[in-house]
Amino acid sequence: VRVIDGTGAAARADQTIIISGGKILSMGASGSVTVPEGANRMDFTGYSALPGLVGMHDHLFYPAQRGVYRDMQVSFPRLYLASGVTTIRTTGNVDPYVDFMIKRMVDDGTMAGPRINVTAPYLEGKGSPLFQLYQLSGPEDARRTVNYWAEEGAGSFKAYNYLTRAELKAAIDEAHRHHLKLTGHLCSIGFREAAELGIDNLEHGLGVDTEFFPGKKPDICPNASQAAAAAAQLEITSEPIQATIRDLVKHHVAVTSTLPVFEQFVASRPDVQQKVLDMLAEDSRKAYLNNRSRIAQRKNNPWPLMFQRELEFERAFAKAGGVLLGGLDPTGIGGIIAGFGDHREVELLVEAGFTPLEAIKIQTLNGAEFLGEQSRIGSLAPGKLADIMIVKGDPSSKIEDIENVELVFKGGIGYDSKKLIESVKGQVGNW
């Protein structure tokens, strides 16, 4: 098989990979690797082997109607795995015990799915319109909440739109006391403020950074569309944005790219593919198509310009030395779903100016390193877990080939991608 190892190194043709005991035993040019007697041999000439993707904004829920999110207990784990996403960070959840139970079932082998870093329930402040989220009452409540979920086994934390700076600082300090990381989709707090407070990661990028909104008040979340419009008016080379990039790099704050969810807010961008629509339950499919129609009719939409700015921002951030991670965020208007959206994220990173090999590294090794799991996952090398996606074609030269997943190994166990997908066809939105 051709090997794309996830480190950014050039693809290597005609390689042999030996899998044993759930790990990569050896790997090298065919003819130079000794194949154990009695081994099960698989010939993937014309295919590429990549590390399993590490999705860093990969929820287990999907938007239902009236602002409610519903866990996809079966369809999403299968679709992530079928698409070669062998590790996810849930990056916020609305039904934590469901997420913990899915993780337990995947870990003990009774459910097909990726390895899961369960992020605790959103850390949210007063004023949130989402009634599924608990609202913190102050810094002490933030510390108590983080401590509780850390002891319950949460692997990470996520701050949300309406936190105060005092609450965010308390949450960060408590998470770090447990040697856990905290990320944020922020609104009431700007990126530079969050960096000063010690946050580890920021979600989505420039499109949600409200610090450029004229008259931004401390600890207050302004109108999201107006804030995005204000940021979009700034060139990426402008001093305000460059200062933000410098601050994030200085404080070692990573940024998670979630380009697919924002692409759907731009009417001129393509609709999701038919294969994605086929996965949606009838009501979910109708809702998505109706939402796309409304996007086309929307006036004063900041996202046609903001989406282009986001592409530019992520490239500039990485070029300045920032750590960029990748995810899909299956929320928004409902067209972005597990696995398929992860592929689209890699493709959009290439559109942003990254080479295919750089984009693959962002979606594999970068995520593994942020999670502290780089010795086990994120790249293909002897001694690492055999988390390998086999795709037809060569994504190192044609990134769209990353969609052609046929077989996925997770810990040396092989899964038929097409059968997993077929098993939940038409079910996203239901379960």
DOPAVO-433677 format. One record per residue (C-alpha): y, x, z; residue in one letter. Coordinates in steps of 0.5 Angstrom, whole numbers, plus 500, padded with zeros to 3 digits. Layout:
# residues N
YXZA/...
# end
This chain:
# residues 431
500500500V/507502499R/510503506V/517502508I/517504515D/524501518G/527508520T/532507514G/527513510A/525512503A/519508501A/513512500R/508509495A/500510495D/500510503Q/494509507T/495505514I/489505519I/489500524I/485500531S/485497537G/491493536G/495499534K/497504528I/492509529L/494514523S/498513517M/499518511G/499519503A/492516501S/487521500G/490525506S/488520511V/481520514T/478513513V/473511519P/466510517E/465502517G/472500516A/474494513N/478496507R/484492504M/487494498D/495492497F/497496491T/503493488G/505490495Y/509493501S/508494508A/514493513L/515493520P/515486523G/522483524L/525483530V/530477531G/535478535M/538471535H/532467534D/532460538H/526456539L/530450538F/533446532Y/539441532P/538434533A/543428532Q/549427536R/550434539G/543435542V/538440541Y/530439541R/525445542D/520446536M/514448540Q/509449534V/513449528S/518455530F/513460533P/508459527R/514460522L/517466525Y/510469525L/509467518A/515470515S/513477519G/518476525V/513479530T/518479536T/524475537I/530474543R/531467544T/539468545T/540462550G/536456551N/536449553V/529447556D/527454559P/521452562Y/518450555V/520457552D/517460558F/511456557M/511458549I/511465551K/505465556R/501461551M/503466545V/501472550D/495469552D/493468545G/492460545T/498459540M/500463534A/507466535G/512472535P/513476542R/518473546I/524475550N/526469553V/533469554T/535465560A/539458560P/546459557Y/551461562L/557456561E/563454565G/567448566K/569444560G/563444555S/562438551P/554440551L/551436556F/544440556Q/548446559L/549447566Y/556449568Q/558454573L/562453579S/565460579G/563467580P/558466586E/555461582D/554465576A/551471581R/546466584R/544463577T/543470574V/539472580N/534466580Y/533466572W/531474573A/526472578E/523467574E/522472569G/528472564A/528478559G/536477558S/542473559F/547469554K/554467556A/557462552Y/564459550N/567456557Y/566462562L/572465566T/573472566R/571472573A/564468572E/563473566L/564479570K/559477576A/554475571A/554482568I/554485574D/548481577E/544482570A/545489570H/543490577R/536487575H/536492569H/537486564L/542486558K/547480557L/550478551T/555473549G/558467544H/564467547L/571463546C/575463552S/574471553I/576475547G/571481545F/576487547R/576483554E/568482554A/567490552A/572492558E/568487563L/561491561G/558486556I/552489552D/552485546N/556480542L/554474538E/556472531H/562477530G/569476528L/568469526G/568467533V/573472536D/579468539T/583474541E/587474534F/589466535F/596466537P/598464544G/591465546K/591463554K/587467559P/580464560D/582458555I/577456549C/582455543P/580450537N/574454534A/577452527S/584455528Q/581461531A/577463526A/583461521A/587466524A/582472524A/581470517A/588472515Q/587479518L/585484513E/579488516I/583495515T/589492520S/590495526E/588489531P/581489528I/580496527Q/582496535A/577491536T/572495533I/574502536R/573498543D/566495542L/564502539V/567506545K/564501550H/557501546H/557494545V/552491540A/554486535V/549481532T/550478525S/548471524T/550470517L/545465514P/548460519V/555461517F/554461510E/552454510Q/559452512F/562455505V/561449500A/561454494S/555458497R/548456495P/544450498D/538453502V/532453498Q/527448496Q/522451500K/526450506V/528443505L/520442504D/519444511M/524439514L/522432517A/525427513E/531425518D/532432518S/533434511R/537428510K/542430515A/542437512Y/544434505L/549430508N/552435512N/553440506R/556434502S/561433508R/562441508I/564440500A/569435502Q/572438508R/580440508K/583446511N/576449512N/577457514P/570459512W/570460505P/575466507L/572467514M/565468511F/568474506Q/571477512R/565477516E/561481511L/567486511E/567486519F/560488520E/560493515R/566496518A/563496525F/557499523A/560505519K/565506525A/558507529G/557500532G/550498533V/549492529L/543487530L/540481526G/538474527G/539467524L/541462529D/538456527P/543451529T/550449525G/548444520I/541444520G/539448514G/537455517I/530455520I/525460523A/523465519G/526463512F/533464515G/531471518D/529473511H/536470508R/540475514E/537481511V/539479504E/546477506L/546484510L/545487503V/551483500E/555485505A/554493503G/548495506F/543498502T/536495503P/533500507L/539500512E/539492512A/531492514I/533497519K/538493522I/533487523Q/527492525T/528498529L/535497531N/533490535G/527494538A/532499540E/536494544F/531491547L/528498549G/522497546E/522502540Q/516506543S/512500541R/515496535I/521496530G/518501526S/511504523L/508510526A/502512529P/501510536G/506504535K/503497535L/500494529A/506489527D/506489520I/508485514M/505485508I/510483502V/508482494K/513487491G/518492493D/524490498P/527497498S/529496491S/529488490K/531486497I/529478495E/522481495D/522480503I/521473502E/514474499N/510475505V/503474504E/499477511L/502479517V/499483523F/501482530K/498487535G/493488529G/491481528I/492478521G/495472520Y/495468513D/502467512S/501461507K/496457511K/501458517L/507455513I/503449510E/500447517S/507445519V/510443513K/515437513G/515438521Q/521442523V/526437527G/520433530N/516439533W/
# end
